[in-house]
Amino acid sequence: MSRFLAVLRSWLMMVSIIAAGNTLQSFRDHSFLSDKLYTGRPSQVNGLQARTFGIWTLLSSLIRCACAIDIRNKTLYHLTLWTFILALAHFLSEVWIYHTAQMTIGVMAPLMVASFSILGMMIGFQYLEVDQDTPTTAATKKRN
């Protein structure tokens, strides 16, 4: 495995663990969301919305963890990339369309994580292809 994919695996695992922590926080106290993320309209944050956010975050965390474990699984890799694209779209829409969030550090952090992750995973595609081509090339050389 390339060094880049090894670093990406570590990154995905770290992001997954942080997301799991955010899940617990969403279930424990919904004011976490109104204080840190949805500061534009905190009155719209309630327990139901926080639990829904928590489940969405938990699902993303599980997908990212699974990808970190099996990074060569192309389907899982694509799904993981989509978790970051959806997170980026969600937070950008909350800031720029719905105005329920403001550009605070609480929103900029997930925007940066999603952006860096998307960039890293896009770069990782080339290493993923190289890693998957290597065994085929080795098998062909053995036959000759």
C-alpha positions as CSV (number, residue, x, y, z in Angstrom):
1,M,0.0,0.0,0.0
2,S,1.2,3.5,-0.8
3,R,2.3,5.8,2.0
4,F,-0.5,8.2,0.9
5,L,-3.2,5.6,1.3
6,A,-1.8,4.7,4.7
7,V,-2.0,8.4,5.8
8,L,-5.5,8.6,4.3
9,R,-6.6,5.5,6.3
10,S,-5.3,7.2,9.5
11,W,-7.1,10.4,8.6
12,L,-10.4,8.6,8.0
13,M,-10.1,6.7,11.2
14,M,-9.4,9.9,13.2
15,V,-12.4,11.7,11.5
16,S,-14.6,8.7,12.2
17,I,-13.7,8.7,15.9
18,I,-14.4,12.4,16.2
19,A,-17.7,12.0,14.4
20,A,-18.6,9.2,16.9
21,G,-17.9,11.7,19.7
22,N,-20.2,14.3,18.0
23,T,-22.9,11.6,17.8
24,L,-22.7,11.0,21.5
25,Q,-22.8,14.8,22.2
26,S,-25.9,15.1,20.0
27,F,-27.7,12.5,22.0
28,R,-26.6,13.8,25.3
29,D,-27.5,17.5,25.0
30,H,-29.0,19.1,22.0
31,S,-27.8,22.6,23.0
32,F,-24.4,21.4,21.6
33,L,-25.9,22.0,18.1
34,S,-27.4,25.4,18.8
35,D,-24.3,26.6,20.6
36,K,-21.7,25.3,18.1
37,L,-23.3,24.7,14.7
38,Y,-26.7,26.2,14.1
39,T,-26.1,29.6,15.7
40,G,-28.0,31.5,13.1
41,R,-31.3,30.2,14.3
42,P,-30.7,28.3,17.5
43,S,-34.4,28.2,18.4
44,Q,-34.9,25.7,15.5
45,V,-32.7,23.2,17.2
46,N,-34.6,20.7,19.3
47,G,-34.0,17.2,20.6
48,L,-35.5,15.5,17.6
49,Q,-33.3,17.4,15.2
50,A,-30.3,16.7,17.4
51,R,-31.0,13.0,17.4
52,T,-31.5,12.9,13.7
53,F,-28.2,14.8,13.2
54,G,-26.6,12.3,15.6
55,I,-27.8,9.3,13.6
56,W,-26.6,10.9,10.3
57,T,-23.2,11.5,11.9
58,L,-23.0,8.0,13.3
59,L,-23.8,6.5,9.9
60,S,-21.1,8.7,8.3
61,S,-18.7,7.7,11.1
62,L,-19.3,4.0,10.5
63,I,-18.8,4.3,6.7
64,R,-15.6,6.2,7.2
65,C,-14.3,3.7,9.7
66,A,-15.1,0.8,7.4
67,C,-13.3,2.6,4.5
68,A,-10.3,3.1,6.8
69,I,-10.2,-0.6,7.5
70,D,-10.7,-1.7,3.8
71,I,-9.5,1.3,1.8
72,R,-9.1,-0.7,-1.4
73,N,-12.8,-1.5,-1.6
74,K,-13.8,0.9,-4.4
75,T,-17.6,0.9,-3.5
76,L,-16.8,1.7,0.1
77,Y,-14.3,4.3,-1.0
78,H,-16.9,6.1,-3.2
79,L,-19.5,6.0,-0.4
80,T,-17.0,7.5,2.0
81,L,-16.2,10.3,-0.5
82,W,-20.0,11.0,-0.8
83,T,-20.3,11.3,3.0
84,F,-17.9,14.2,2.9
85,I,-19.5,15.7,-0.2
86,L,-22.9,15.6,1.5
87,A,-21.5,17.0,4.8
88,L,-19.9,19.9,2.8
89,A,-23.2,20.6,0.9
90,H,-25.2,20.4,4.1
91,F,-23.1,22.9,6.1
92,L,-22.7,25.3,3.1
93,S,-26.4,25.2,2.5
94,E,-27.1,25.9,6.2
95,V,-24.8,28.9,6.0
96,W,-25.6,30.4,2.6
97,I,-29.2,29.2,1.8
98,Y,-31.1,28.6,5.1
99,H,-29.1,30.9,7.3
100,T,-29.4,28.6,10.3
101,A,-25.6,28.5,10.7
102,Q,-23.0,31.3,10.7
103,M,-19.3,31.1,9.7
104,T,-18.1,30.4,13.3
105,I,-15.3,28.0,14.2
106,G,-18.0,25.4,14.9
107,V,-19.1,25.4,11.3
108,M,-15.7,26.1,9.7
109,A,-14.2,23.0,11.3
110,P,-16.5,20.5,9.6
111,L,-16.3,22.5,6.4
112,M,-12.5,22.3,6.5
113,V,-12.5,18.6,7.4
114,A,-14.9,17.8,4.6
115,S,-13.0,19.9,2.1
116,F,-9.6,18.4,3.0
117,S,-11.1,14.9,3.0
118,I,-12.6,15.3,-0.4
119,L,-9.3,16.6,-1.7
120,G,-7.4,13.8,-0.1
121,M,-9.8,11.1,-1.4
122,M,-9.7,12.6,-4.9
123,I,-5.9,12.4,-4.8
124,G,-6.2,8.9,-3.3
125,F,-8.0,7.6,-6.4
126,Q,-4.7,7.6,-8.3
127,Y,-2.9,5.7,-5.6
128,L,-5.9,3.3,-5.3
129,E,-5.6,2.5,-9.0
130,V,-1.9,2.0,-8.8
131,D,-2.2,-0.3,-5.8
132,Q,-4.9,-2.3,-7.5
133,D,-2.9,-2.6,-10.7
134,T,0.2,-3.9,-9.0
135,P,-0.9,-7.5,-8.2
136,T,-2.1,-7.9,-11.8
137,T,1.2,-6.7,-13.1
138,A,3.1,-9.0,-10.8
139,A,1.0,-12.0,-11.7
140,T,1.5,-11.3,-15.4
141,K,5.3,-11.2,-14.9
142,K,5.2,-14.5,-13.1
143,R,3.4,-16.2,-16.0
144,N,5.9,-15.0,-18.6
